[in-house]
Amino acid sequence: MLSVKISTKHQIVVPSAVRRELHLEPGDRLTVEVREGEIVLRPRPEKASERLRGLGKGLYGDPVEYVRRLRDEWEDRRRERDALVGR
């Protein structure tokens, strides 16, 4: 298992074997995540759309059912509004 040491400036060096395997170059960015007391480093995708992929995953359950519920709510509100207006 590879290890790194934190410098006095709180910096670490990614071991060369890891840099080669992941094709990391100077200037590349890594995302940092703390998960269950562990630090997880991942290469950061260049495109913003790739970085956002999966954000919020699971917050709404099944996306199809969520959209259906929203549409039903909107339709109910439209009916209530139409009833108030007298249509």
PDB file of N, CA, C and O in Angstrom:
ATOM      1  N   MET A   1       0.850  -1.169   0.000  1.00  0.00           N
ATOM      2  CA  MET A   1       0.000   0.000   0.000  1.00  0.00           C
ATOM      3  C   MET A   1       0.900   1.239   0.000  1.00  0.00           C
ATOM      4  O   MET A   1       1.875   1.315   0.747  1.00  0.00           O
ATOM      5  N   LEU A   2       0.557   2.190  -0.841  1.00  0.00           N
ATOM      6  CA  LEU A   2       1.318   3.430  -0.926  1.00  0.00           C
ATOM      7  C   LEU A   2       0.897   4.375   0.189  1.00  0.00           C
ATOM      8  O   LEU A   2      -0.232   4.314   0.676  1.00  0.00           O
ATOM      9  N   SER A   3       1.814   5.247   0.589  1.00  0.00           N
ATOM     10  CA  SER A   3       1.465   6.260   1.582  1.00  0.00           C
ATOM     11  C   SER A   3       2.102   7.578   1.182  1.00  0.00           C
ATOM     12  O   SER A   3       3.040   7.614   0.385  1.00  0.00           O
ATOM     13  N   VAL A   4       1.580   8.666   1.747  1.00  0.00           N
ATOM     14  CA  VAL A   4       2.114   9.994   1.496  1.00  0.00           C
ATOM     15  C   VAL A   4       2.293  10.691   2.841  1.00  0.00           C
ATOM     16  O   VAL A   4       1.673  10.317   3.837  1.00  0.00           O
ATOM     17  N   LYS A   5       3.141  11.698   2.852  1.00  0.00           N
ATOM     18  CA  LYS A   5       3.386  12.466   4.064  1.00  0.00           C
ATOM     19  C   LYS A   5       2.890  13.889   3.836  1.00  0.00           C
ATOM     20  O   LYS A   5       3.101  14.458   2.765  1.00  0.00           O
ATOM     21  N   ILE A   6       2.239  14.458   4.830  1.00  0.00           N
ATOM     22  CA  ILE A   6       1.765  15.834   4.737  1.00  0.00           C
ATOM     23  C   ILE A   6       2.922  16.753   5.118  1.00  0.00           C
ATOM     24  O   ILE A   6       3.533  16.601   6.175  1.00  0.00           O
ATOM     25  N   SER A   7       3.212  17.719   4.229  1.00  0.00           N
ATOM     26  CA  SER A   7       4.319  18.639   4.478  1.00  0.00           C
ATOM     27  C   SER A   7       3.913  19.703   5.493  1.00  0.00           C
ATOM     28  O   SER A   7       2.761  19.766   5.921  1.00  0.00           O
ATOM     29  N   THR A   8       4.879  20.536   5.869  1.00  0.00           N
ATOM     30  CA  THR A   8       4.594  21.621   6.813  1.00  0.00           C
ATOM     31  C   THR A   8       3.602  22.613   6.226  1.00  0.00           C
ATOM     32  O   THR A   8       2.960  23.357   6.967  1.00  0.00           O
ATOM     33  N   LYS A   9       3.469  22.631   4.898  1.00  0.00           N
ATOM     34  CA  LYS A   9       2.484  23.501   4.239  1.00  0.00           C
ATOM     35  C   LYS A   9       1.177  22.751   3.951  1.00  0.00           C
ATOM     36  O   LYS A   9       0.342  23.230   3.185  1.00  0.00           O
ATOM     37  N   HIS A  10       1.003  21.580   4.563  1.00  0.00           N
ATOM     38  CA  HIS A  10      -0.190  20.742   4.418  1.00  0.00           C
ATOM     39  C   HIS A  10      -0.370  20.241   2.992  1.00  0.00           C
ATOM     40  O   HIS A  10      -1.500  20.080   2.531  1.00  0.00           O
ATOM     41  N   GLN A  11       0.721  19.994   2.295  1.00  0.00           N
ATOM     42  CA  GLN A  11       0.678  19.482   0.931  1.00  0.00           C
ATOM     43  C   GLN A  11       1.073  18.015   0.933  1.00  0.00           C
ATOM     44  O   GLN A  11       1.785  17.544   1.821  1.00  0.00           O
ATOM     45  N   ILE A  12       0.590  17.295  -0.091  1.00  0.00           N
ATOM     46  CA  ILE A  12       0.997  15.901  -0.277  1.00  0.00           C
ATOM     47  C   ILE A  12       1.505  15.742  -1.706  1.00  0.00           C
ATOM     48  O   ILE A  12       1.212  16.567  -2.572  1.00  0.00           O
ATOM     49  N   VAL A  13       2.261  14.686  -1.944  1.00  0.00           N
ATOM     50  CA  VAL A  13       2.742  14.355  -3.282  1.00  0.00           C
ATOM     51  C   VAL A  13       2.061  13.051  -3.687  1.00  0.00           C
ATOM     52  O   VAL A  13       2.109  12.060  -2.958  1.00  0.00           O
ATOM     53  N   VAL A  14       1.431  13.064  -4.848  1.00  0.00           N
ATOM     54  CA  VAL A  14       0.802  11.843  -5.362  1.00  0.00           C
ATOM     55  C   VAL A  14       1.926  10.956  -5.898  1.00  0.00           C
ATOM     56  O   VAL A  14       2.704  11.396  -6.745  1.00  0.00           O
ATOM     57  N   PRO A  15       2.022   9.720  -5.419  1.00  0.00           N
ATOM     58  CA  PRO A  15       3.101   8.838  -5.858  1.00  0.00           C
ATOM     59  C   PRO A  15       3.125   8.665  -7.382  1.00  0.00           C
ATOM     60  O   PRO A  15       2.080   8.659  -8.033  1.00  0.00           O
ATOM     61  N   SER A  16       4.320   8.526  -7.931  1.00  0.00           N
ATOM     62  CA  SER A  16       4.488   8.450  -9.388  1.00  0.00           C
ATOM     63  C   SER A  16       3.727   7.266  -9.989  1.00  0.00           C
ATOM     64  O   SER A  16       3.203   7.377 -11.097  1.00  0.00           O
ATOM     65  N   ALA A  17       3.657   6.139  -9.280  1.00  0.00           N
ATOM     66  CA  ALA A  17       2.928   4.978  -9.810  1.00  0.00           C
ATOM     67  C   ALA A  17       1.448   5.323 -10.008  1.00  0.00           C
ATOM     68  O   ALA A  17       0.832   4.903 -10.987  1.00  0.00           O
ATOM     69  N   VAL A  18       0.897   6.076  -9.086  1.00  0.00           N
ATOM     70  CA  VAL A  18      -0.510   6.486  -9.188  1.00  0.00           C
ATOM     71  C   VAL A  18      -0.674   7.491 -10.325  1.00  0.00           C
ATOM     72  O   VAL A  18      -1.620   7.396 -11.106  1.00  0.00           O
ATOM     73  N   ARG A  19       0.243   8.453 -10.420  1.00  0.00           N
ATOM     74  CA  ARG A  19       0.173   9.453 -11.494  1.00  0.00           C
ATOM     75  C   ARG A  19       0.222   8.787 -12.864  1.00  0.00           C
ATOM     76  O   ARG A  19      -0.520   9.160 -13.772  1.00  0.00           O
ATOM     77  N   ARG A  20       1.103   7.797 -13.003  1.00  0.00           N
ATOM     78  CA  ARG A  20       1.200   7.090 -14.296  1.00  0.00           C
ATOM     79  C   ARG A  20      -0.073   6.308 -14.595  1.00  0.00           C
ATOM     80  O   ARG A  20      -0.593   6.360 -15.710  1.00  0.00           O
ATOM     81  N   GLU A  21      -0.572   5.585 -13.599  1.00  0.00           N
ATOM     82  CA  GLU A  21      -1.764   4.753 -13.815  1.00  0.00           C
ATOM     83  C   GLU A  21      -2.979   5.587 -14.185  1.00  0.00           C
ATOM     84  O   GLU A  21      -3.787   5.173 -15.016  1.00  0.00           O
ATOM     85  N   LEU A  22      -3.116   6.770 -13.571  1.00  0.00           N
ATOM     86  CA  LEU A  22      -4.278   7.622 -13.823  1.00  0.00           C
ATOM     87  C   LEU A  22      -3.996   8.694 -14.863  1.00  0.00           C
ATOM     88  O   LEU A  22      -4.857   9.528 -15.143  1.00  0.00           O
ATOM     89  N   HIS A  23      -2.795   8.681 -15.441  1.00  0.00           N
ATOM     90  CA  HIS A  23      -2.397   9.647 -16.479  1.00  0.00           C
ATOM     91  C   HIS A  23      -2.538  11.082 -15.973  1.00  0.00           C
ATOM     92  O   HIS A  23      -3.045  11.949 -16.684  1.00  0.00           O
ATOM     93  N   LEU A  24      -2.089  11.327 -14.748  1.00  0.00           N
ATOM     94  CA  LEU A  24      -2.154  12.664 -14.172  1.00  0.00           C
ATOM     95  C   LEU A  24      -0.950  13.476 -14.626  1.00  0.00           C
ATOM     96  O   LEU A  24       0.176  12.981 -14.664  1.00  0.00           O
ATOM     97  N   GLU A  25      -1.208  14.717 -14.966  1.00  0.00           N
ATOM     98  CA  GLU A  25      -0.166  15.635 -15.435  1.00  0.00           C
ATOM     99  C   GLU A  25      -0.125  16.856 -14.519  1.00  0.00           C
ATOM    100  O   GLU A  25      -1.098  17.135 -13.819  1.00  0.00           O
ATOM    101  N   PRO A  26       0.995  17.589 -14.516  1.00  0.00           N
ATOM    102  CA  PRO A  26       1.043  18.823 -13.729  1.00  0.00           C
ATOM    103  C   PRO A  26      -0.109  19.756 -14.121  1.00  0.00           C
ATOM    104  O   PRO A  26      -0.385  19.950 -15.305  1.00  0.00           O
ATOM    105  N   GLY A  27      -0.764  20.319 -13.130  1.00  0.00           N
ATOM    106  CA  GLY A  27      -1.890  21.216 -13.382  1.00  0.00           C
ATOM    107  C   GLY A  27      -3.239  20.515 -13.340  1.00  0.00           C
ATOM    108  O   GLY A  27      -4.267  21.185 -13.238  1.00  0.00           O
ATOM    109  N   ASP A  28      -3.270  19.179 -13.416  1.00  0.00           N
ATOM    110  CA  ASP A  28      -4.534  18.451 -13.303  1.00  0.00           C
ATOM    111  C   ASP A  28      -5.107  18.671 -11.907  1.00  0.00           C
ATOM    112  O   ASP A  28      -4.368  18.879 -10.945  1.00  0.00           O
ATOM    113  N   ARG A  29      -6.411  18.623 -11.814  1.00  0.00           N
ATOM    114  CA  ARG A  29      -7.076  18.804 -10.529  1.00  0.00           C
ATOM    115  C   ARG A  29      -7.651  17.481 -10.050  1.00  0.00           C
ATOM    116  O   ARG A  29      -8.017  16.616 -10.846  1.00  0.00           O
ATOM    117  N   LEU A  30      -7.723  17.344  -8.733  1.00  0.00           N
ATOM    118  CA  LEU A  30      -8.334  16.184  -8.099  1.00  0.00           C
ATOM    119  C   LEU A  30      -9.488  16.668  -7.231  1.00  0.00           C
ATOM    120  O   LEU A  30      -9.412  17.743  -6.635  1.00  0.00           O
ATOM    121  N   THR A  31     -10.557  15.875  -7.158  1.00  0.00           N
ATOM    122  CA  THR A  31     -11.624  16.174  -6.215  1.00  0.00           C
ATOM    123  C   THR A  31     -11.273  15.475  -4.904  1.00  0.00           C
ATOM    124  O   THR A  31     -10.663  14.406  -4.897  1.00  0.00           O
ATOM    125  N   VAL A  32     -11.668  16.097  -3.804  1.00  0.00           N
ATOM    126  CA  VAL A  32     -11.377  15.559  -2.478  1.00  0.00           C
ATOM    127  C   VAL A  32     -12.701  15.325  -1.776  1.00  0.00           C
ATOM    128  O   VAL A  32     -13.548  16.215  -1.713  1.00  0.00           O
ATOM    129  N   GLU A  33     -12.871  14.130  -1.254  1.00  0.00           N
ATOM    130  CA  GLU A  33     -14.108  13.773  -0.551  1.00  0.00           C
ATOM    131  C   GLU A  33     -13.738  13.045   0.731  1.00  0.00           C
ATOM    132  O   GLU A  33     -12.835  12.208   0.737  1.00  0.00           O
ATOM    133  N   VAL A  34     -14.426  13.359   1.805  1.00  0.00           N
ATOM    134  CA  VAL A  34     -14.250  12.622   3.050  1.00  0.00           C
ATOM    135  C   VAL A  34     -15.429  11.685   3.162  1.00  0.00           C
ATOM    136  O   VAL A  34     -16.581  12.119   3.194  1.00  0.00           O
ATOM    137  N   ARG A  35     -15.139  10.398   3.221  1.00  0.00           N
ATOM    138  CA  ARG A  35     -16.192   9.388   3.272  1.00  0.00           C
ATOM    139  C   ARG A  35     -15.890   8.413   4.403  1.00  0.00           C
ATOM    140  O   ARG A  35     -14.913   7.665   4.347  1.00  0.00           O
ATOM    141  N   GLU A  36     -16.732   8.427   5.424  1.00  0.00           N
ATOM    142  CA  GLU A  36     -16.593   7.523   6.572  1.00  0.00           C
ATOM    143  C   GLU A  36     -15.182   7.575   7.153  1.00  0.00           C
ATOM    144  O   GLU A  36     -14.571   6.538   7.411  1.00  0.00           O
ATOM    145  N   GLY A  37     -14.673   8.780   7.356  1.00  0.00           N
ATOM    146  CA  GLY A  37     -13.365   8.951   7.972  1.00  0.00           C
ATOM    147  C   GLY A  37     -12.183   8.716   7.052  1.00  0.00           C
ATOM    148  O   GLY A  37     -11.042   8.704   7.514  1.00  0.00           O
ATOM    149  N   GLU A  38     -12.423   8.530   5.769  1.00  0.00           N
ATOM    150  CA  GLU A  38     -11.352   8.315   4.801  1.00  0.00           C
ATOM    151  C   GLU A  38     -11.328   9.446   3.788  1.00  0.00           C
ATOM    152  O   GLU A  38     -12.366  10.029   3.476  1.00  0.00           O
ATOM    153  N   ILE A  39     -10.149   9.756   3.277  1.00  0.00           N
ATOM    154  CA  ILE A  39      -9.997  10.770   2.241  1.00  0.00           C
ATOM    155  C   ILE A  39      -9.986  10.060   0.901  1.00  0.00           C
ATOM    156  O   ILE A  39      -9.212   9.125   0.692  1.00  0.00           O
ATOM    157  N   VAL A  40     -10.846  10.505  -0.009  1.00  0.00           N
ATOM    158  CA  VAL A  40     -10.915   9.919  -1.344  1.00  0.00           C
ATOM    159  C   VAL A  40     -10.522  11.001  -2.350  1.00  0.00           C
ATOM    160  O   VAL A  40     -11.149  12.059  -2.403  1.00  0.00           O
ATOM    161  N   LEU A  41      -9.493  10.737  -3.141  1.00  0.00           N
ATOM    162  CA  LEU A  41      -9.048  11.647  -4.197  1.00  0.00           C
ATOM    163  C   LEU A  41      -9.412  11.028  -5.532  1.00  0.00           C
ATOM    164  O   LEU A  41      -9.178   9.842  -5.764  1.00  0.00           O
ATOM    165  N   ARG A  42      -9.993  11.850  -6.419  1.00  0.00           N
ATOM    166  CA  ARG A  42     -10.338  11.376  -7.763  1.00  0.00           C
ATOM    167  C   ARG A  42      -9.925  12.423  -8.781  1.00  0.00           C
ATOM    168  O   ARG A  42      -9.982  13.620  -8.499  1.00  0.00           O
ATOM    169  N   PRO A  43      -9.508  11.980  -9.969  1.00  0.00           N
ATOM    170  CA  PRO A  43      -9.255  12.974 -11.022  1.00  0.00           C
ATOM    171  C   PRO A  43     -10.540  13.744 -11.292  1.00  0.00           C
ATOM    172  O   PRO A  43     -11.615  13.157 -11.414  1.00  0.00           O
ATOM    173  N   ARG A  44     -10.415  15.059 -11.384  1.00  0.00           N
ATOM    174  CA  ARG A  44     -11.583  15.908 -11.636  1.00  0.00           C
ATOM    175  C   ARG A  44     -11.828  15.996 -13.136  1.00  0.00           C
ATOM    176  O   ARG A  44     -10.924  16.365 -13.884  1.00  0.00           O
ATOM    177  N   PRO A  45     -13.036  15.663 -13.589  1.00  0.00           N
ATOM    178  CA  PRO A  45     -13.337  15.774 -15.017  1.00  0.00           C
ATOM    179  C   PRO A  45     -13.173  17.214 -15.489  1.00  0.00           C
ATOM    180  O   PRO A  45     -13.451  18.156 -14.747  1.00  0.00           O
ATOM    181  N   GLU A  46     -12.724  17.372 -16.716  1.00  0.00           N
ATOM    182  CA  GLU A  46     -12.505  18.706 -17.272  1.00  0.00           C
ATOM    183  C   GLU A  46     -13.820  19.444 -17.509  1.00  0.00           C
ATOM    184  O   GLU A  46     -13.925  20.637 -17.228  1.00  0.00           O
ATOM    185  N   LYS A  47     -14.827  18.729 -18.029  1.00  0.00           N
ATOM    186  CA  LYS A  47     -16.095  19.369 -18.372  1.00  0.00           C
ATOM    187  C   LYS A  47     -16.967  19.517 -17.130  1.00  0.00           C
ATOM    188  O   LYS A  47     -17.108  18.584 -16.339  1.00  0.00           O
ATOM    189  N   ALA A  48     -17.550  20.707 -16.970  1.00  0.00           N
ATOM    190  CA  ALA A  48     -18.424  20.960 -15.823  1.00  0.00           C
ATOM    191  C   ALA A  48     -19.593  19.984 -15.799  1.00  0.00           C
ATOM    192  O   ALA A  48     -20.014  19.550 -14.727  1.00  0.00           O
ATOM    193  N   SER A  49     -20.121  19.634 -16.966  1.00  0.00           N
ATOM    194  CA  SER A  49     -21.260  18.718 -17.017  1.00  0.00           C
ATOM    195  C   SER A  49     -20.889  17.347 -16.445  1.00  0.00           C
ATOM    196  O   SER A  49     -21.718  16.689 -15.817  1.00  0.00           O
ATOM    197  N   GLU A  50     -19.651  16.923 -16.662  1.00  0.00           N
ATOM    198  CA  GLU A  50     -19.207  15.641 -16.108  1.00  0.00           C
ATOM    199  C   GLU A  50     -19.023  15.735 -14.593  1.00  0.00           C
ATOM    200  O   GLU A  50     -19.272  14.770 -13.869  1.00  0.00           O
ATOM    201  N   ARG A  51     -18.580  16.918 -14.115  1.00  0.00           N
ATOM    202  CA  ARG A  51     -18.403  17.092 -12.676  1.00  0.00           C
ATOM    203  C   ARG A  51     -19.736  17.086 -11.952  1.00  0.00           C
ATOM    204  O   ARG A  51     -19.800  16.689 -10.788  1.00  0.00           O
ATOM    205  N   LEU A  52     -20.807  17.518 -12.615  1.00  0.00           N
ATOM    206  CA  LEU A  52     -22.122  17.590 -11.988  1.00  0.00           C
ATOM    207  C   LEU A  52     -22.906  16.290 -12.081  1.00  0.00           C
ATOM    208  O   LEU A  52     -23.917  16.126 -11.398  1.00  0.00           O
ATOM    209  N   ARG A  53     -22.452  15.367 -12.919  1.00  0.00           N
ATOM    210  CA  ARG A  53     -23.170  14.104 -13.111  1.00  0.00           C
ATOM    211  C   ARG A  53     -23.337  13.379 -11.778  1.00  0.00           C
ATOM    212  O   ARG A  53     -22.377  13.205 -11.027  1.00  0.00           O
ATOM    213  N   GLY A  54     -24.549  12.966 -11.499  1.00  0.00           N
ATOM    214  CA  GLY A  54     -24.841  12.217 -10.282  1.00  0.00           C
ATOM    215  C   GLY A  54     -25.142  13.094  -9.078  1.00  0.00           C
ATOM    216  O   GLY A  54     -25.509  12.581  -8.021  1.00  0.00           O
ATOM    217  N   LEU A  55     -24.992  14.409  -9.218  1.00  0.00           N
ATOM    218  CA  LEU A  55     -25.273  15.305  -8.117  1.00  0.00           C
ATOM    219  C   LEU A  55     -26.760  15.218  -7.781  1.00  0.00           C
ATOM    220  O   LEU A  55     -27.604  15.369  -8.664  1.00  0.00           O
ATOM    221  N   GLY A  56     -27.074  14.982  -6.551  1.00  0.00           N
ATOM    222  CA  GLY A  56     -28.468  14.877  -6.127  1.00  0.00           C
ATOM    223  C   GLY A  56     -29.077  13.505  -6.384  1.00  0.00           C
ATOM    224  O   GLY A  56     -30.273  13.300  -6.175  1.00  0.00           O
ATOM    225  N   LYS A  57     -28.260  12.580  -6.833  1.00  0.00           N
ATOM    226  CA  LYS A  57     -28.763  11.238  -7.144  1.00  0.00           C
ATOM    227  C   LYS A  57     -29.411  10.622  -5.910  1.00  0.00           C
ATOM    228  O   LYS A  57     -28.816  10.586  -4.833  1.00  0.00           O
ATOM    229  N   GLY A  58     -30.606  10.151  -6.079  1.00  0.00           N
ATOM    230  CA  GLY A  58     -31.318   9.503  -4.994  1.00  0.00           C
ATOM    231  C   GLY A  58     -32.134  10.442  -4.115  1.00  0.00           C
ATOM    232  O   GLY A  58     -32.860   9.985  -3.233  1.00  0.00           O
ATOM    233  N   LEU A  59     -32.027  11.742  -4.342  1.00  0.00           N
ATOM    234  CA  LEU A  59     -32.777  12.681  -3.505  1.00  0.00           C
ATOM    235  C   LEU A  59     -34.274  12.584  -3.734  1.00  0.00           C
ATOM    236  O   LEU A  59     -35.058  12.813  -2.812  1.00  0.00           O
ATOM    237  N   TYR A  60     -34.676  12.254  -4.933  1.00  0.00           N
ATOM    238  CA  TYR A  60     -36.089  12.266  -5.280  1.00  0.00           C
ATOM    239  C   TYR A  60     -36.638  10.874  -5.558  1.00  0.00           C
ATOM    240  O   TYR A  60     -37.770  10.740  -6.022  1.00  0.00           O
ATOM    241  N   GLY A  61     -35.868   9.853  -5.287  1.00  0.00           N
ATOM    242  CA  GLY A  61     -36.318   8.504  -5.590  1.00  0.00           C
ATOM    243  C   GLY A  61     -36.294   8.270  -7.087  1.00  0.00           C
ATOM    244  O   GLY A  61     -35.381   8.724  -7.778  1.00  0.00           O
ATOM    245  N   ASP A  62     -37.288   7.566  -7.588  1.00  0.00           N
ATOM    246  CA  ASP A  62     -37.384   7.283  -9.022  1.00  0.00           C
ATOM    247  C   ASP A  62     -37.711   8.577  -9.768  1.00  0.00           C
ATOM    248  O   ASP A  62     -38.748   9.187  -9.510  1.00  0.00           O
ATOM    249  N   PRO A  63     -36.842   9.005 -10.691  1.00  0.00           N
ATOM    250  CA  PRO A  63     -37.085  10.286 -11.379  1.00  0.00           C
ATOM    251  C   PRO A  63     -38.389  10.320 -12.156  1.00  0.00           C
ATOM    252  O   PRO A  63     -39.040  11.363 -12.218  1.00  0.00           O
ATOM    253  N   VAL A  64     -38.785   9.202 -12.751  1.00  0.00           N
ATOM    254  CA  VAL A  64     -40.030   9.168 -13.526  1.00  0.00           C
ATOM    255  C   VAL A  64     -41.218   9.399 -12.593  1.00  0.00           C
ATOM    256  O   VAL A  64     -42.114  10.180 -12.911  1.00  0.00           O
ATOM    257  N   GLU A  65     -41.228   8.729 -11.456  1.00  0.00           N
ATOM    258  CA  GLU A  65     -42.320   8.901 -10.494  1.00  0.00           C
ATOM    259  C   GLU A  65     -42.326  10.316  -9.934  1.00  0.00           C
ATOM    260  O   GLU A  65     -43.391  10.892  -9.712  1.00  0.00           O
ATOM    261  N   TYR A  66     -41.152  10.875  -9.707  1.00  0.00           N
ATOM    262  CA  TYR A  66     -41.062  12.242  -9.191  1.00  0.00           C
ATOM    263  C   TYR A  66     -41.685  13.232 -10.176  1.00  0.00           C
ATOM    264  O   TYR A  66     -42.460  14.099  -9.774  1.00  0.00           O
ATOM    265  N   VAL A  67     -41.355  13.109 -11.448  1.00  0.00           N
ATOM    266  CA  VAL A  67     -41.903  14.014 -12.464  1.00  0.00           C
ATOM    267  C   VAL A  67     -43.414  13.821 -12.580  1.00  0.00           C
ATOM    268  O   VAL A  67     -44.149  14.793 -12.749  1.00  0.00           O
ATOM    269  N   ARG A  68     -43.878  12.589 -12.492  1.00  0.00           N
ATOM    270  CA  ARG A  68     -45.322  12.340 -12.543  1.00  0.00           C
ATOM    271  C   ARG A  68     -46.039  13.015 -11.376  1.00  0.00           C
ATOM    272  O   ARG A  68     -47.105  13.607 -11.548  1.00  0.00           O
ATOM    273  N   ARG A  69     -45.437  12.919 -10.179  1.00  0.00           N
ATOM    274  CA  ARG A  69     -46.036  13.574  -9.013  1.00  0.00           C
ATOM    275  C   ARG A  69     -46.087  15.085  -9.212  1.00  0.00           C
ATOM    276  O   ARG A  69     -47.092  15.721  -8.895  1.00  0.00           O
ATOM    277  N   LEU A  70     -45.014  15.657  -9.733  1.00  0.00           N
ATOM    278  CA  LEU A  70     -45.006  17.090 -10.005  1.00  0.00           C
ATOM    279  C   LEU A  70     -46.098  17.476 -10.989  1.00  0.00           C
ATOM    280  O   LEU A  70     -46.814  18.454 -10.774  1.00  0.00           O
ATOM    281  N   ARG A  71     -46.226  16.714 -12.064  1.00  0.00           N
ATOM    282  CA  ARG A  71     -47.256  17.019 -13.057  1.00  0.00           C
ATOM    283  C   ARG A  71     -48.646  16.934 -12.453  1.00  0.00           C
ATOM    284  O   ARG A  71     -49.503  17.771 -12.736  1.00  0.00           O
ATOM    285  N   ASP A  72     -48.873  15.917 -11.616  1.00  0.00           N
ATOM    286  CA  ASP A  72     -50.177  15.785 -10.958  1.00  0.00           C
ATOM    287  C   ASP A  72     -50.459  16.983 -10.056  1.00  0.00           C
ATOM    288  O   ASP A  72     -51.575  17.502 -10.038  1.00  0.00           O
ATOM    289  N   GLU A  73     -49.441  17.423  -9.303  1.00  0.00           N
ATOM    290  CA  GLU A  73     -49.615  18.591  -8.440  1.00  0.00           C
ATOM    291  C   GLU A  73     -49.934  19.832  -9.261  1.00  0.00           C
ATOM    292  O   GLU A  73     -50.825  20.601  -8.900  1.00  0.00           O
ATOM    293  N   TRP A  74     -49.222  20.034 -10.354  1.00  0.00           N
ATOM    294  CA  TRP A  74     -49.460  21.194 -11.216  1.00  0.00           C
ATOM    295  C   TRP A  74     -50.874  21.161 -11.794  1.00  0.00           C
ATOM    296  O   TRP A  74     -51.555  22.184 -11.866  1.00  0.00           O
ATOM    297  N   GLU A  75     -51.296  19.978 -12.200  1.00  0.00           N
ATOM    298  CA  GLU A  75     -52.637  19.831 -12.760  1.00  0.00           C
ATOM    299  C   GLU A  75     -53.689  20.123 -11.694  1.00  0.00           C
ATOM    300  O   GLU A  75     -54.686  20.782 -11.987  1.00  0.00           O
ATOM    301  N   ASP A  76     -53.490  19.647 -10.463  1.00  0.00           N
ATOM    302  CA  ASP A  76     -54.421  19.934  -9.368  1.00  0.00           C
ATOM    303  C   ASP A  76     -54.498  21.435  -9.103  1.00  0.00           C
ATOM    304  O   ASP A  76     -55.583  21.985  -8.915  1.00  0.00           O
ATOM    305  N   ARG A  77     -53.344  22.089  -9.088  1.00  0.00           N
ATOM    306  CA  ARG A  77     -53.328  23.542  -8.861  1.00  0.00           C
ATOM    307  C   ARG A  77     -54.032  24.284  -9.990  1.00  0.00           C
ATOM    308  O   ARG A  77     -54.735  25.265  -9.746  1.00  0.00           O
ATOM    309  N   ARG A  78     -53.845  23.821 -11.225  1.00  0.00           N
ATOM    310  CA  ARG A  78     -54.513  24.462 -12.365  1.00  0.00           C
ATOM    311  C   ARG A  78     -56.015  24.343 -12.221  1.00  0.00           C
ATOM    312  O   ARG A  78     -56.746  25.306 -12.455  1.00  0.00           O
ATOM    313  N   ARG A  79     -56.485  23.149 -11.832  1.00  0.00           N
ATOM    314  CA  ARG A  79     -57.929  22.951 -11.633  1.00  0.00           C
ATOM    315  C   ARG A  79     -58.469  23.858 -10.545  1.00  0.00           C
ATOM    316  O   ARG A  79     -59.525  24.470 -10.709  1.00  0.00           O
ATOM    317  N   GLU A  80     -57.738  23.949  -9.413  1.00  0.00           N
ATOM    318  CA  GLU A  80     -58.172  24.822  -8.322  1.00  0.00           C
ATOM    319  C   GLU A  80     -58.224  26.275  -8.775  1.00  0.00           C
ATOM    320  O   GLU A  80     -59.173  26.993  -8.460  1.00  0.00           O
ATOM    321  N   ARG A  81     -57.212  26.707  -9.511  1.00  0.00           N
ATOM    322  CA  ARG A  81     -57.161  28.087 -10.000  1.00  0.00           C
ATOM    323  C   ARG A  81     -58.325  28.341 -10.968  1.00  0.00           C
ATOM    324  O   ARG A  81     -58.984  29.378 -10.888  1.00  0.00           O
ATOM    325  N   ASP A  82     -58.575  27.393 -11.883  1.00  0.00           N
ATOM    326  CA  ASP A  82     -59.665  27.551 -12.822  1.00  0.00           C
ATOM    327  C   ASP A  82     -61.015  27.602 -12.108  1.00  0.00           C
ATOM    328  O   ASP A  82     -61.907  28.344 -12.517  1.00  0.00           O
ATOM    329  N   ALA A  83     -61.167  26.813 -11.040  1.00  0.00           N
ATOM    330  CA  ALA A  83     -62.416  26.819 -10.269  1.00  0.00           C
ATOM    331  C   ALA A  83     -62.616  28.159  -9.580  1.00  0.00           C
ATOM    332  O   ALA A  83     -63.742  28.649  -9.497  1.00  0.00           O
ATOM    333  N   LEU A  84     -61.547  28.751  -9.089  1.00  0.00           N
ATOM    334  CA  LEU A  84     -61.643  30.046  -8.428  1.00  0.00           C
ATOM    335  C   LEU A  84     -61.974  31.165  -9.408  1.00  0.00           C
ATOM    336  O   LEU A  84     -62.711  32.096  -9.084  1.00  0.00           O
ATOM    337  N   VAL A  85     -61.421  31.058 -10.599  1.00  0.00           N
ATOM    338  CA  VAL A  85     -61.645  32.088 -11.633  1.00  0.00           C
ATOM    339  C   VAL A  85     -63.039  31.923 -12.225  1.00  0.00           C
ATOM    340  O   VAL A  85     -63.600  32.881 -12.757  1.00  0.00           O
ATOM    341  N   GLY A  86     -63.601  30.730 -12.141  1.00  0.00           N
ATOM    342  CA  GLY A  86     -64.956  30.490 -12.636  1.00  0.00           C
ATOM    343  C   GLY A  86     -65.009  29.963 -14.057  1.00  0.00           C
ATOM    344  O   GLY A  86     -65.962  30.238 -14.786  1.00  0.00           O
ATOM    345  N   ARG A  87     -64.044  29.245 -14.441  1.00  0.00           N
ATOM    346  CA  ARG A  87     -64.042  28.696 -15.816  1.00  0.00           C
ATOM    347  C   ARG A  87     -64.832  27.433 -15.881  1.00  0.00           C
ATOM    348  O   ARG A  87     -64.945  26.829 -16.947  1.00  0.00           O
TER     349      ARG A  87
END
